[in-house]
Amino acid sequence: MSTAPQRPGQPARPKYYDLSLAHLPPPGLVSIFHRVSGLLLFFPVLPLMLYVLQATLGSEEGYARWHDFFARPAVKVIALVFVWAYAHHFFAGIRYLLLDLHWGIAKAPARASAVMVLVCGVIATLVVAW
């Protein structure tokens, strides 16, 4: 690890960033996943779902085509990823609203609520998959 020139009395600073998610505490993971899930839900999912809704309501052929498309196993797995994104974004949003009301601000409750968000997102996805 090379270091930048340091000032007298200052510790050396690394020139790289550790972008590994494995070292983040649960609140950090929830924050990053909340941003990523919001981005996924807004850009590819929302326009695609509006297009699918228009196509399925437009004709019986359109409905049959999209019904066959969503019956494929690979598409079901991709749909479950988007279900997880929605569930995680929903639960994390509720957590952030409660934090804005100053509920669970301390370190231990914030960590517990972050773990609960991660678990609830996975459980909701498993329930939909079942």
Secondary structure, 3 states (H helix, E strand, C coil): CCECCCCCCCCCCECCCCCCHHHCCHHHHHHHHHHHHHHHHHHHHHHHHHHHHHHHHHCHHHHHHHHHHHCCHHHHHHHHHHHHHHHHHHHHHHHHHHHHCCCCCCHHHHHHHHHHHHHHHHHHHHHHHC
